[in-house]
Amino acid sequence: MTAPGSKKQLWTSLAVVLAFAAFGGWSLWYWGPPTSEFLEEQERIRAEAEATAEAATLAANSESARIAERYVFALQNEDCATAIELTGWMQDRLAAVQGQGTEAEGEVLRELCESISERVLDGQHLYAEGIEDQYLMAPMAQVSMVDVDEGRTDLEKPVQERVWFHVSYPVPTQALRDANGTPIKSVRAGLNVSKDGQVLKGELLGNFEIDFDSISYAW
């Protein structure tokens, strides 16, 4: 036998379901079926949510992803110490002057920090040779991790993983520019991380490997 309270809850639930069904039917009659634009937008939102969840899972299970994210954060916040600590070729520069005294080491550190924090106007152009990291990962850039793969096999050290980021710029006047000076809305960039946890140089200019086919100019 159903208790009076349970029967009441059952009828209440049924009433709510019927109300939603009626509202859905009225909405379909009043507004018409969903447009293709609406359905496409819903699909885009769903795909973005899935990509975000997948990226979070990758980051949680990948030491390389955590290192790459630390590096991006350091660049956007002009944290020279962390960026230098994580960059392979910069660590090699420091190792080369070890034993030559604190003055020599301090000079190299100053030079490296200046190279990370320098942001001259012409530097924000993306060329076939790449771009310096501090321009790609400018403070206003919106950065999200989108993938992790095996990475390159032709770099100076064995690669543990390559971490891919989607980088977009909210304001055209502050955006990255191509070689012709045209503002870039977004681009995909990968960071190869070595097996000993260092960021490797992926282009002639900069550490980030640029996916030129991913460049979007749509604002």
N, C-alpha and C positions, 0 to 999 in steps of 0.2 A: 504494500500500500504506500502511496506517495504522501509524504507529510504535507500539511497545508502550506507551510512556508516554501517547500520545494516546488509545489504546484504553482504557487504564485510567481516564483522566480522563473519557472519554465514559460509561463504565459508572458511575463515581462520580456524575456529574451526573444520570444517569438514575435512580440509586438515590435521590438526594435529592429529585427531583421526585416519584417514586412515594411516598416517605415522607410528603411534604407532602400529597399527594393522599389518602393513607390517613388521615392525621391529620385532614384536613378532613372526610372522610366520617365518621370516628368522632365528631368534634365535632358534626356535624349530627345524627347518630343519638342521641348522648348528651344534648346540650343542646337540640336542636330547632332549627328555623329562626330566624333573627334576628327579634327583636320589632320592632314599628313604632317603639317608643321608641328602640331601639338604632339603627335606620336613620335616624331623625330626628336623633339626636345626631351621627351620623357626617356627615350632610348639613350640619348646623350647623357642625361643625368644618371641613369642606371649604370652605364658603362664607366662613367667617371667614378662613381661610388665603388664599383667593383675593382677598378684600377687602384684606387686609393687603399682599399682593404688589402689587395694583393701586395702593393708596395710596402705596406706596414708589416706584413708577414715576412717579406723578403728582408727588410731591415732588421726585424727581430731575430732572424736566424742567420744573419751574415755579419761577421766582424768587419769585412771590407766595406759594407754599406755604412756601418757606424763610423768608420774612419773617414769615408768620403763625405758623410754628412757633417762631421766635425770640421773638415777642411772647408766645405762650402760656408758654414757658419762663421768660421774664422775670417774668410775673405770678405764676407758681407759686413763684418763688424771690425775690420782692420785689426784683427788680433794677430800681429806679426809673429809672436812667439809660437803660437799653435801652428800657424801655417808653415813656418820654417821647420818646426819639429816633425811635421808630417810629410814634408817634401823631400824625395830622395836626392835629387841633384843639389839641393841646398845643404843637406846634411853632408854630402861629399865635399862641398866647398868649405864647410866648417872643419871637416876632418883634415883637409889639406893644410890648414894653418895651425892645427893643434901643436903645442910645444913651442910656438913662436912668440908666446907672450900674450897677455890679456889685451894689449893695445891692438895687436894684429887681429885677434879674434873679434874684438869689439868693432873694429872697422868693417870686417866682413859682415857682421850682424847688422850694422847700420845700413850697409849697401843692400843687403837682402831685404830689410824692412822697407827701405825706400822703394825698391822695385815692386813690392806688394801694394804699398799705399799710394803710389803715383797714379794719378788719374788725369792725364792731359787730354784735351778735347780730341785730338787726332787718334788717340789710342783706342777709342771705342769702335773702330772699324774692323769688321771681320774680313780677313783676306783668305786666299787659298791656303796660306801657310798657317792659318789659325788666328788666335787672338790671345793676348795676355789674360790670365785668369781673373784679375781684379776688375776687368771691364766686362767680361762675361757675367761674373757674379757680382754685379754692382749692388749697392745697398737696396735700391728700389726694385730689383728683380724679384719675381715670384718664382720660387724654385720648388719642385716636387720630384721625388725619386719615382721612376716608373719601371725600372727593370734592372736585373743583375744577370750578367752572363759570364762566360769563361774568359773573355778579354783577348788581348793581342798576344802574339807569340814572338814578336820581333822587337821587343823593347829591351832596355839595358839589364833588366832583372826579370826573373820568372813572375808572371802575373797570377795572383790568387783569384781575383774576380774583377770584372769591369762593371761599374755602377753607372747607370744611365739616369740623367735628370732631364726633366722638361723645364725649360727656362723661358719665362715670358716677361714682357715689359708693359706696364699699364699705361704709360704716357709716351706717345711718339717722340716728343722733344727730348726725352731722356733715354730713349731706347738705343740698343745696339744698332749699328748701321753696317750695311754691306760695303763692298769695295767702291760702289758708285755713290755712296752716301744715302741710300734709301733706308728709312727706319725699318727694323725687323721686329715683328710682333712676338715671335717665339722661335725657339730652336731647341734641338735635342743634343745633349752633350754628354759624353761618357768619360769616366775617370777610372783609369787602370790602377789598381792597388796591388803592390807586390806581396809576395808571401811573407815578407818580414814587416808588413804593415806600413809601407811607404807609398806615397802618391808618385806615380811615374809620369814622365813627359810623353804626351801622346801626339803632339804636333810640333812643328818647328817653332811656332809661337804658342807658348802656353802648355799646360799639362792636360787640359781637356781635349779629348778627341771630338771633333765636330761632325755631326751628321748633316752634311750640307743639303741632302735631299729633304730634310725635315723642316727647313726654313719656311716660315709663314709670314706673309706681309698683310694678312687680313686683320684689320682693326675693327 
